[in-house]
Structure formats: C-alpha cells, structure tokens
Amino acid sequence: MSSSDDRRVPQIVRPVPPAPVAVPISVNNRSVPIATVAPEVATRTNAAAPPVPVSPATPAVGTRPVARSSISPSMQTAPVQPRPAAVPIPVGEGNQPFVRAVQGAENQQKDKEVTEVAVKAAPPWLVSAVLHMTILILLALLYLVDEGDKQVTVEVVYSDDLGEQLIEDDLTTFDLPTLEIEEPIFSVDLLQVVEPFAAAPELDLSFEANILSSMIEAPSIGLALTGREQGTREALLAAYGGTAETEEAVQLGLQWLARQQDMRSGLWSLTGPYANGGGHENKLAATAMALLAFQGAGNTHRAGKYQRNVARGMEALLRMQDNDGNFFQEGPRNHRLYSQAMASIAICELYGMTKDPKLRAPAQRSIDYAARIQTTALGGWRYEPRLDADTSVTGWFVMALQSGLMGGLIVPSPTLDAVSRFLDKVTKDGVTYAYQVGREPTISMTAEALLCRQYLGWDRNDPRMLEGAQLLLQHPIDYEADEDVYYWYYATQMLHHMGGAEWDEWNRVMRESIPARQVREGPERGSWDPRGDRWGAHGGRLYTTCLSIYNLEVYYRHLPIYRH
C-alpha cells in the first residue's frame, strides 16, 4: 500500500455492549473473521441496506478523533473497539469488502499482507487486463527494436525523363517542333480503284477461294475504349506519337462539327449547310459519323465538352431505330447498310463508354439485326439485307460487332466465323484483298481486310500480316499523288495495332500531313476540303472531315490490340 494508507480515518464511536460477537465476512468465497463487534453493529454491517451517513465534522459525544481517510463517511459503519481491529467497509454495488490496516499496538497488518489480500480480492478482469497490457508493451518494444535496424532505399524517377511529354492545358499555345521527314519513296499503285459507296457490277459468285482463316481466338478487347478517358487519353497521345498539333487539329475539327448540327433535330447532313457537301443526302450516316468523331475524343451524352451535341445526336438515332434494330429509313440504296453499320458502331460505343442501361437494348438490337441480315452464302454484307457481300461494307459491320464486344454485348460466334470465310474468298494469298469475290485486289480493301483479320484473331507475327503491313507502308499518305482518306483511315488503324517500327514509319508522315491540310481560316475553319479526295465529291466535306479526325484520334481511340 502507498504511504497515504497510513493517514488516520475518523471513526464514529457508539456505546459498546459488554458481550461482543465475531462477525465473519466472505473473501474469495472463504469466511474470514475480521472484527469483534456488538451484535447490533454486526447486524447493521451485514444488512442489505446501506448504512446511515454520519458527518465526520461533528463527532458524537465521547468519541476521540482518528486519522482522516478518502473513504466516504457514509461508508463507515464499524465502532471503535478498546483494541485496534481491521474494519470492514462496504464498497461499490456488490458490497465487496475493502480490507484496510488500522494502526494498532499488537495486530498491525503489514503492507505486504494487505497487498496480498487486495490482489486476491481484485476482480479477475482487472488482473487479465494488467497481464495483457504488459505483454503488449513488451511486444511493441521488441518490434521497435527490430524495425530500427531496417533501412529503406527510395529511387525517384521523374516522368520528365521518360519520353515526350505533353503538359500544356492549352494546346493551341504549344510550341511545336518541326520534324525533319525524309522524302518518301512512293510506289505506283497499279491496283484497281474501288469506290466505297458505289455499286459494282454483278459477278458470278461460284468462285472458290483458298481457305486461309486463322484458328487463333480473337483477342480480348474489353478495355479497347478505355483510352478515351481523361488522363489516359493524354498519356496515350504521348506514348504513341501524337503531338500538340494533332490534338489541336482534332479539337478544331470537333468545333466545326458542332457548328453544323441541327440542334432541333439533333441530326447532321451530308449535303450542307457547309460548302462542298456530298452528292446525296443521308442524315443517318452523317449523324453516326459525327457522333463517332466526338466519342473518339471521350465525349458522351453524360460527360465531355460536347455532351449536349452527343446527347441530341444519340436521341435522334434512337428515334430512327425500329423494333428489329434497323436504323435506316430513307436514302440511296447503296447507303443503306453503310449507314446501318455506322449507327450501330455509334450506339454500341456509347453503351460501352457509359454503361447507360437505356442504351443496352438498342445496342443489342443493332447487333442482333446485323447477324440476321448477314449473307448466308458468302458471310458478309453489302447494300441489301442477306443479298451479296463486299469487303467495304463488311469491314464496317466487323467494327460494329467489335464495338458490341467492347461494350460487353452478345455477339454470335458463327457471325464472326462467317466473316473469316468471306475474307478467305476475296484473297488468293492472305495478304492482298479484293472488293468482291473474283475481282482484283486493291490497296484500300487490303487495309480494311487486314484490320478485320486483326480483330478476328490473326497473330501480329503472322507472315501474311507482316507482309501486308509492308505493302501499306509502300502507299503512305500523300495529298498530291493520291488523296484517299478512306484508305488512310483503315491503314492508320491497322498499322497502329501493329505498333513498332511499322507504326512509327506511318505515323511520322500521318501526324504532319493531315493537320497541315486542315482549313484554318474562314467559315469552314476546322474542316478538311473534300476537293481532290478520291471519294470527296460523293461523301462531301463532313465525310472527309470525320475520317480525318478519326485518323488523328487513333492514338487513344482504340487501344492497340497486340499491346493490351
């Protein structure tokens, strides 16, 4: 016990009868005689009711003062005996005894004895708490001693040291370096010219081509649209060779497209109100193409600078779709399935980018419709449902099906397998591809078919894929020799997926040539003039502008298949 225990406690002395009795109390379930008191005192001490409080400040007549205690006077009940004794004092709700040594001449208890009794009387939870706390303190000391011997070495690598950086928020003020590009060597394109939108003469379809389909499973492309997200887009732009100039051209192009939208209907037009419109009106195709340009830069109906434009365009497309999944209502016959495929890509991409529940059913209907109207005999698509097939229309539908896969929609495997069989029919060597079965191959159809092969599972190092890539590199972007933005669109995608030296060679020319031809002044600022393009008179300014934007978005529009 502490020294404070030696302080004297004032006690209330009452007359003591001549016949004292011994009153036992229970300590640790054993009966221990504590003191000898008068019968009435013993009865009061062991009663259930608490003792009547008596003020220590006014002792009764005939008493003598003793040392003060911190114990409440209301808890003091034992009378003073002729000889010193241990006094039981009820404490707490359970009336547990607290044994205290009171100074006496003969039976003074030692501090050690009182401590032993106190420990024995302590509640079990208190002993357990003290024991566990001691163990925890020892373990903490051992841990700190052990940790003190460890050293951590941190190596800091700054991103400024890794690759070309784009850190400017305002890309229009970015100081662009001038790239030195060696004069390319062009090979003469002796392949037949094919118009992507025009009808071709009917042919004998009994031609049997070699079966060249690869058995490799199509690559996983579930993450293919994630490069369009803010932050990721900037990182990919730098990683794959984009520049501030290419991104500035994209933004100017989107501004031009936004000015051309009819906000009342949400639609765009192929024929105007801009200069040099297309030869035929097709608002479905124009709207789908414009939406793809906005979506390629990360704009959706839920987010982005052009959120309102995309929302109005999306609503217009949804109003056009019928219960079968068909979007096309009116327009030139040879535009029908081109338009259907483009609208399907737009809706499937929007669903894949946002997971908006209201878009899932329309997107799935468009995929189901594509599967139903596929030509059974040939495995592709052309101008009318289930009639004939060509590589140009088929390529757009392959992109629609892949967009469905990107969004997690159900795409029937037999549909994709039939596409592979069709591509086998329009090639003799697996490297070059024709517009239709039995016709001569062209460079534009070769680029489109090779892109389809990539999505359908051909390996990057397949000899036919490598040879095809080299063939495309022999026909680089050249506005003076042969302006063909349709071919450039497919070649850019195919070589971007290839990556490596093939992509670097193509991109060095592409990222300089296309922005340089963009209109920078006047009412058509941000667009690309269709005059001079192989199919510009047919598609018009919106057509050439959208395809040019797709090319410059390639760095983040779809993640490279073979890298991700």
VENQUI-V742499 format. One record per residue. N is the residue number from 1. RES is the residue in one small letter. SS is DSSP state (@ for helix, = for strand, . for the rest). OMEGA is omega in degrees with one decimal (none if undefined). D_FIRST is the distance of its C-alpha to the first C-alpha in Angstrom with 2 decimals. Layout:
<<N:RES:SS:OMEGA:D_FIRST> <N:RES:SS:OMEGA:D_FIRST>>
This chain:
<<1:m:.:180.0:0.00> <2:s:.:-178.1:3.81> <3:s:@:179.5:6.71> <4:s:@:-179.9:8.01> <5:d:@:-179.8:6.42> <6:d:@:178.5:8.92> <7:r:.:-173.1:11.72> <8:r:.:-176.5:14.23> <9:v:.:176.1:15.49> <10:p:.:-177.5:19.29> <11:q:.:177.3:20.65> <12:i:.:-176.1:24.24> <13:v:.:176.7:26.08> <14:r:.:178.7:29.06> <15:p:.:-177.1:31.70> <16:v:.:176.7:30.68> <17:p:.:-176.1:33.53> <18:p:.:-173.9:34.49> <19:a:.:179.4:33.88> <20:p:.:176.9:30.25> <21:v:=:178.1:29.46> <22:a:=:-178.5:26.53> <23:v:=:178.3:25.14> <24:p:=:169.1:23.66> <25:i:=:-176.4:21.68> <26:s:=:174.0:21.61> <27:v:=:-178.3:18.63> <28:n:.:176.5:19.89> <29:n:.:175.6:23.39> <30:r:=:178.7:22.97> <31:s:=:-176.7:23.54> <32:v:=:175.7:20.88> <33:p:=:-176.1:21.75> <34:i:=:-175.9:19.02> <35:a:=:175.5:20.94> <36:t:=:-175.9:24.48> <37:v:=:177.5:25.92> <38:a:.:-177.0:29.38> <39:p:@:-178.2:31.30> <40:e:@:177.0:31.64> <41:v:@:178.2:27.93> <42:a:@:179.1:27.24> <43:t:@:-179.7:29.83> <44:r:@:-178.0:28.46> <45:t:@:-175.4:24.87> <46:n:.:179.6:26.19> <47:a:.:-179.8:28.82> <48:a:.:-177.8:29.10> <49:a:.:-179.9:29.62> <50:p:.:-179.9:26.74> <51:p:.:179.1:26.47> <52:v:.:-177.7:28.55> <53:p:.:176.3:26.65> <54:v:.:-176.1:26.95> <55:s:.:178.2:26.57> <56:p:.:-176.0:24.12> <57:a:.:-179.2:26.56> <58:t:.:-177.8:29.19> <59:p:.:179.5:27.86> <60:a:.:-179.8:30.37> <61:v:.:179.1:32.75> <62:g:.:179.4:31.50> <63:t:.:174.2:27.79> <64:r:.:-176.7:25.60> <65:p:.:173.2:22.96> <66:v:.:-175.1:19.23> <67:a:.:178.9:16.33> <68:r:.:177.3:16.25> <69:s:.:175.4:13.81> <70:s:.:179.8:14.01> <71:i:.:-179.5:15.07> <72:s:.:178.9:18.83> <73:p:@:-179.2:20.97> <74:s:@:-178.2:22.98> <75:m:@:-177.5:20.26> <76:q:.:-174.5:19.95> <77:t:.:-172.2:22.46> <78:a:.:176.9:21.68> <79:p:.:177.6:23.73> <80:v:.:179.3:22.81> <81:q:.:178.5:23.98> <82:p:.:178.3:25.53> <83:r:.:-177.2:22.62> <84:p:.:-179.6:18.87> <85:a:.:174.0:17.70> <86:a:.:-172.6:15.08> <87:v:.:174.6:16.35> <88:p:.:179.7:16.95> <89:i:.:180.0:16.88> <90:p:=:-177.8:18.92> <91:v:=:172.0:17.66> <92:g:.:-175.2:19.93> <93:e:.:-177.5:23.38> <94:g:.:180.0:22.82> <95:n:.:179.7:21.28> <96:q:=:-177.7:18.43> <97:p:=:171.3:16.17> <98:f:.:-173.1:12.58> <99:v:.:-174.9:11.43> <100:r:.:177.8:9.48> <101:a:.:175.9:9.68> <102:v:.:-173.8:12.39> <103:q:.:176.5:13.60> <104:g:.:-176.7:16.69> <105:a:.:-170.8:19.15> <106:e:.:-169.8:19.53> <107:n:.:179.6:16.92> <108:q:.:-177.8:13.59> <109:q:.:176.5:11.05> <110:k:.:177.1:9.29> <111:d:@:-178.5:5.63> <112:k:@:-179.3:7.64> <113:e:@:179.6:9.55> <114:v:@:178.3:7.29> <115:t:@:179.4:6.33> <116:e:@:179.5:10.09> <117:v:@:-179.7:11.05> <118:a:@:178.6:9.40> <119:v:@:179.7:11.23> <120:k:@:-179.1:14.24> <121:a:@:-177.5:14.35> <122:a:.:177.9:14.17> <123:p:.:-178.8:17.75> <124:p:@:-177.8:19.84> <125:w:@:179.4:20.88> <126:l:@:177.9:17.46> <127:v:@:-179.9:17.16> <128:s:@:-179.6:20.78> <129:a:@:179.5:20.39> <130:v:@:-179.7:17.72> <131:l:@:-178.3:19.96> <132:h:@:177.6:23.10> <133:m:@:178.1:21.86> <134:t:@:179.6:21.00> <135:i:@:180.0:24.50> <136:l:@:179.1:26.19> <137:i:@:179.2:24.76> <138:l:@:179.2:26.00> <139:l:@:178.5:29.37> <140:a:@:178.3:29.77> <141:l:@:177.9:29.26> <142:l:@:-179.9:31.84> <143:y:@:-179.1:34.24> <144:l:@:178.1:34.10> <145:v:@:-178.8:34.77> <146:d:@:-178.8:37.67> <147:e:@:-177.9:39.14> <148:g:.:-178.1:39.13> <149:d:.:-175.8:41.87> <150:k:.:176.7:44.25> <151:q:.:179.4:47.06> <152:v:.:178.6:49.18> <153:t:.:-178.7:52.78> <154:v:.:176.6:54.47> <155:e:.:-176.6:58.24> <156:v:.:175.7:59.67> <157:v:.:-178.3:63.20> <158:y:.:-178.4:64.79> <159:s:@:179.9:67.10> <160:d:@:-178.7:69.59> <161:d:@:-173.5:70.37> <162:l:.:172.5:71.30> <163:g:.:180.0:74.71> <164:e:.:-173.7:76.51> <165:q:.:172.5:74.27> <166:l:.:-174.2:75.08> <167:i:.:-176.5:72.71> <168:e:.:174.7:74.99> <169:d:.:179.7:74.51> <170:d:.:-173.6:78.00> <171:l:@:-178.3:80.21> <172:t:@:179.9:83.32> <173:t:@:-177.8:82.28> <174:f:.:179.8:81.41> <175:d:.:-173.1:83.39> <176:l:.:175.3:85.09> <177:p:.:176.7:86.18> <178:t:.:-177.7:89.72> <179:l:.:176.2:89.92> <180:e:.:-179.5:92.72> <181:i:.:179.5:94.36> <182:e:.:179.1:97.09> <183:e:.:-177.9:100.31> <184:p:.:176.8:99.95> <185:i:.:-175.9:102.67> <186:f:.:173.2:103.85> <187:s:.:-178.5:105.61> <188:v:.:179.2:108.32> <189:d:.:-179.6:107.26> <190:l:.:-176.5:110.12> <191:l:.:-175.4:108.31> <192:q:.:178.0:109.60> <193:v:.:179.4:108.27> <194:v:.:178.2:106.71> <195:e:.:-176.7:105.95> <196:p:.:-174.6:102.56> <197:f:.:-170.6:103.69> <198:a:.:176.7:107.33> <199:a:.:179.1:108.92> <200:a:.:-179.9:110.46> <201:p:.:178.6:113.59> <202:e:.:-176.4:113.28> <203:l:.:172.7:113.14> <204:d:.:-174.6:113.68> <205:l:.:-178.9:110.19> <206:s:.:-178.5:111.21> <207:f:.:179.0:110.07> <208:e:.:179.7:107.66> <209:a:.:176.3:105.25> <210:n:.:178.8:103.23> <211:i:.:-174.8:99.83> <212:l:.:-175.6:97.29> <213:s:.:175.8:94.15> <214:s:.:178.5:90.93> <215:m:.:-178.9:88.73> <216:i:.:178.3:85.55> <217:e:.:177.2:83.23> <218:a:.:-177.0:83.00> <219:p:.:177.2:79.98> <220:s:.:-178.2:76.95> <221:i:.:-178.5:77.44> <222:g:.:-179.2:74.73> <223:l:.:-170.2:73.31> <224:a:.:-177.3:76.71> <225:l:.:-174.1:76.33> <226:t:@:178.6:72.86> <227:g:@:-178.2:74.37> <228:r:@:-176.5:75.55> <229:e:.:179.7:72.06> <230:q:.:-177.6:71.05> <231:g:.:176.3:69.44> <232:t:@:-179.0:70.81> <233:r:@:-179.8:74.31> <234:e:@:-179.8:73.85> <235:a:@:-179.8:72.37> <236:l:@:178.4:75.26> <237:l:@:179.2:77.81> <238:a:@:-174.9:76.79> <239:a:@:-174.5:76.23> <240:y:.:168.9:79.72> <241:g:.:174.6:81.78> <242:g:.:-178.3:81.94> <243:t:.:174.3:82.33> <244:a:@:-179.7:81.90> <245:e:@:178.6:85.65> <246:t:@:-178.3:85.59> <247:e:@:176.1:82.79> <248:e:@:178.8:84.54> <249:a:@:176.9:87.66> <250:v:@:-176.9:85.72> <251:q:@:176.5:84.38> <252:l:@:178.1:87.84> <253:g:@:178.4:89.31> <254:l:@:176.2:86.83> <255:q:@:178.9:87.63> <256:w:@:179.6:91.30> <257:l:@:-179.3:90.65> <258:a:@:-179.8:88.58> <259:r:@:-175.9:91.54> <260:q:@:-176.7:93.91> <261:q:.:171.0:92.07> <262:d:=:-172.7:93.53> <263:m:.:177.6:90.36> <264:r:.:-179.3:92.05> <265:s:.:-176.4:92.69> <266:g:.:-172.4:90.13> <267:l:=:169.0:92.90> <268:w:.:-177.6:94.37> <269:s:.:174.8:98.04> <270:l:.:-171.7:99.90> <271:t:.:-178.9:102.85> <272:g:.:23.4:101.43> <273:p:.:-179.7:100.86> <274:y:.:179.0:100.50> <275:a:.:175.5:103.39> <276:n:.:176.0:104.72> <277:g:.:-178.2:103.48> <278:g:.:-178.0:104.13> <279:g:.:-178.8:107.36> <280:h:.:177.7:106.00> <281:e:.:175.1:103.43> <282:n:.:-175.7:100.41> <283:k:@:176.7:97.49> <284:l:@:179.7:95.42> <285:a:@:-178.7:95.64> <286:a:@:-179.5:95.14> <287:t:@:179.1:92.02> <288:a:@:-179.3:90.50> <289:m:@:178.7:91.19> <290:a:@:178.2:89.71> <291:l:@:179.6:86.54> <292:l:@:177.7:86.15> <293:a:@:178.6:86.31> <294:f:@:-178.2:83.57> <295:q:@:179.8:81.38> <296:g:@:178.3:81.82> <297:a:.:174.2:79.97> <298:g:.:179.1:77.08> <299:n:.:175.3:78.39> <300:t:.:176.7:77.98> <301:h:.:179.7:78.36> <302:r:.:-175.4:74.62> <303:a:.:176.2:74.01> <304:g:.:-179.4:75.85> <305:k:.:-176.6:78.09> <306:y:.:-179.5:80.95> <307:q:@:-177.1:79.00> <308:r:@:178.8:81.50> <309:n:@:-179.2:84.50> <310:v:@:-179.5:83.07> <311:a:@:-179.7:82.12> <312:r:@:177.6:85.65> <313:g:@:178.4:87.25> <314:m:@:179.2:85.06> <315:e:@:178.9:85.96> <316:a:@:178.6:89.63> <317:l:@:-178.7:89.42> <318:l:@:177.5:87.65> <319:r:@:-178.9:90.41> <320:m:@:-173.7:93.00> <321:q:.:176.6:91.52> <322:d:.:-175.0:92.98> <323:n:.:178.6:91.48> <324:d:.:-176.5:92.79> <325:g:.:-179.3:90.96> <326:n:.:177.9:94.11> <327:f:.:-168.6:93.90> <328:f:.:179.4:97.51> <329:q:.:-179.7:99.73> <330:e:.:-179.3:102.61> <331:g:.:179.4:103.90> <332:p:.:-177.9:106.03> <333:r:@:-176.2:106.24> <334:n:@:174.7:105.08> <335:h:@:-165.6:101.95> <336:r:@:-174.3:100.63> <337:l:@:167.4:98.35> <338:y:@:-177.7:97.45> <339:s:@:179.9:96.10> <340:q:@:-179.1:94.40> <341:a:@:-179.0:92.57> <342:m:@:178.7:91.44> <343:a:@:178.2:90.13> <344:s:@:177.4:88.28> <345:i:@:-176.5:86.60> <346:a:@:-178.3:85.53> <347:i:@:179.8:83.99> <348:c:@:177.3:82.29> <349:e:@:179.4:80.81> <350:l:@:177.9:79.52> <351:y:@:-179.8:77.84> <352:g:@:-177.9:76.40> <353:m:@:-173.3:75.06> <354:t:@:-173.1:73.52> <355:k:.:177.6:73.16> <356:d:.:-176.1:74.43> <357:p:@:-177.2:74.87> <358:k:@:179.6:78.10> <359:l:@:-174.9:79.72> <360:r:@:-178.2:78.97> <361:a:@:177.1:81.81> <362:p:@:179.7:84.48> <363:a:@:179.5:83.49> <364:q:@:177.0:83.61> <365:r:@:-179.9:86.96> <366:s:@:177.3:88.38> <367:i:@:179.5:87.33> <368:d:@:179.1:88.76> <369:y:@:178.1:91.97> <370:a:@:179.8:92.31> <371:a:@:-177.4:92.05> <372:r:@:-174.4:94.65> <373:i:.:177.0:97.25> <374:q:.:179.5:97.06> <375:t:.:-175.7:100.44> <376:t:.:-174.3:100.38> <377:a:.:-173.4:103.08> <378:l:.:179.5:101.91> <379:g:.:179.1:98.16> <380:g:.:-179.9:98.18> <381:w:=:172.4:99.04> <382:r:.:-172.6:101.83> <383:y:.:-177.8:103.29> <384:e:=:179.0:103.39> <385:p:.:173.9:101.01> <386:r:.:178.6:101.77> <387:l:=:172.2:104.88> <388:d:.:-179.8:105.15> <389:a:.:171.4:102.53> <390:d:=:-174.8:102.29> <391:t:@:-176.4:99.68> <392:s:@:179.1:99.19> <393:v:@:-179.4:98.18> <394:t:@:179.3:96.33> <395:g:@:177.9:94.12> <396:w:@:178.1:92.97> <397:f:@:174.7:92.13> <398:v:@:177.5:90.17> <399:m:@:176.6:88.04> <400:a:@:179.1:87.63> <401:l:@:179.0:86.46> <402:q:@:175.9:84.04> <403:s:@:174.8:82.69> <404:g:@:176.8:82.07> <405:l:@:178.4:80.16> <406:m:@:-179.6:78.14> <407:g:.:179.3:77.14> <408:g:.:178.3:76.23> <409:l:.:-178.7:79.34> <410:i:.:177.9:81.31> <411:v:.:-176.7:84.19> <412:p:.:177.5:86.39> <413:s:@:178.5:86.68> <414:p:@:178.7:90.41> <415:t:@:179.0:91.08> <416:l:@:178.4:89.67> <417:d:@:179.4:91.43> <418:a:@:176.5:94.73> <419:v:@:178.4:94.27> <420:s:@:179.1:93.98> <421:r:@:177.2:97.21> <422:f:@:179.9:98.94> <423:l:@:175.2:97.96> <424:d:@:-176.3:99.36> <425:k:@:-176.5:102.67> <426:v:.:175.9:102.98> <427:t:.:176.4:102.46> <428:k:.:-175.7:104.32> <429:d:.:-178.5:101.90> <430:g:.:-178.2:98.48> <431:v:.:-179.1:98.59> <432:t:.:-173.5:101.06> <433:y:=:-178.3:101.42> <434:a:=:178.1:104.16> <435:y:.:177.7:104.20> <436:q:.:179.1:105.71> <437:v:.:176.6:106.74> <438:g:.:179.5:109.85> <439:r:.:-178.3:109.67> <440:e:.:-179.1:109.02> <441:p:=:176.0:105.50> <442:t:=:-178.0:104.39> <443:i:@:-179.7:101.65> <444:s:@:178.5:100.03> <445:m:@:175.7:99.96> <446:t:@:179.0:98.67> <447:a:@:-178.4:95.68> <448:e:@:-179.0:94.97> <449:a:@:178.7:95.34> <450:l:@:174.9:93.14> <451:l:@:176.4:90.38> <452:c:@:178.7:90.76> <453:r:@:178.6:90.56> <454:q:@:-179.9:87.26> <455:y:@:-179.7:85.77> <456:l:@:168.1:87.29> <457:g:.:178.8:85.59> <458:w:.:-179.8:87.69> <459:d:.:-179.5:85.74> <460:r:.:-175.5:85.78> <461:n:.:172.2:87.32> <462:d:.:-177.7:90.00> <463:p:@:179.8:93.23> <464:r:@:178.5:94.91> <465:m:@:179.8:92.09> <466:l:@:179.2:92.19> <467:e:@:178.2:95.97> <468:g:@:178.4:95.87> <469:a:@:178.5:93.42> <470:q:@:177.6:95.76> <471:l:@:178.3:98.63> <472:l:@:180.0:96.82> <473:l:@:176.0:96.07> <474:q:.:179.0:99.81> <475:h:.:-176.8:100.15> <476:p:.:178.3:97.68> <477:i:.:-179.6:97.49> <478:d:.:-178.0:100.64> <479:y:.:-175.8:101.88> <480:e:.:-175.6:105.21> <481:a:.:-176.4:106.20> <482:d:.:-179.2:105.01> <483:e:.:-177.2:102.69> <484:d:.:-174.9:101.08> <485:v:@:176.7:97.66> <486:y:@:177.0:97.61> <487:y:@:-178.4:97.78> <488:w:@:-179.5:95.26> <489:y:@:-178.6:92.78> <490:y:@:178.4:92.77> <491:a:@:179.5:93.05> <492:t:@:179.7:90.09> <493:q:@:-177.5:87.88> <494:m:@:-177.5:89.04> <495:l:@:174.8:88.53> <496:h:@:176.4:85.15> <497:h:@:177.8:83.97> <498:m:@:179.7:85.48> <499:g:.:175.9:83.52> <500:g:@:-176.5:83.80> <501:a:@:-179.5:86.91> <502:e:@:179.7:89.04> <503:w:@:-179.1:86.98> <504:d:@:-179.1:86.73> <505:e:@:180.0:90.50> <506:w:@:-173.8:91.19> <507:n:@:-180.0:88.52> <508:r:@:178.7:89.72> <509:v:@:-174.7:92.93> <510:m:@:-174.8:91.61> <511:r:@:175.4:88.98> <512:e:@:-170.9:91.63> <513:s:@:-174.1:94.71> <514:i:@:176.5:93.51> <515:p:@:-177.8:91.73> <516:a:@:-178.4:94.74> <517:r:.:179.3:97.05> <518:q:=:176.9:95.00> <519:v:.:-175.9:96.70> <520:r:.:-179.2:94.88> <521:e:.:174.2:97.01> <522:g:.:-176.0:98.68> <523:p:.:-179.9:98.08> <524:e:.:179.1:97.50> <525:r:.:-179.9:94.78> <526:g:.:-178.2:92.35> <527:s:.:174.6:94.87> <528:w:=:-177.5:97.05> <529:d:.:-178.7:100.80> <530:p:.:-177.8:102.31> <531:r:.:-176.6:105.69> <532:g:.:177.9:106.24> <533:d:.:-176.1:103.82> <534:r:.:-179.1:105.45> <535:w:.:-177.7:104.37> <536:g:@:-179.1:103.70> <537:a:@:-179.5:106.76> <538:h:@:-176.4:105.64> <539:g:@:178.1:101.92> <540:g:@:-173.1:102.09> <541:r:@:180.0:99.62> <542:l:@:178.4:96.66> <543:y:@:-178.2:97.17> <544:t:@:179.6:97.24> <545:t:@:-179.1:94.35> <546:c:@:-179.1:92.03> <547:l:@:177.0:92.79> <548:s:@:177.1:92.29> <549:i:@:178.3:88.87> <550:y:@:-179.3:87.95> <551:n:@:-176.2:88.84> <552:l:@:173.4:86.65> <553:e:.:-170.2:83.71> <554:v:@:-176.3:83.91> <555:y:@:-177.6:80.93> <556:y:@:-174.9:78.51> <557:r:@:172.2:80.71> <558:h:.:176.9:80.15> <559:l:.:179.4:77.81> <560:p:.:-175.3:79.81> <561:i:.:-170.9:80.17> <562:y:.:176.8:79.84> <563:r:.:-174.4:76.83> <564:h:.:none:74.71>>
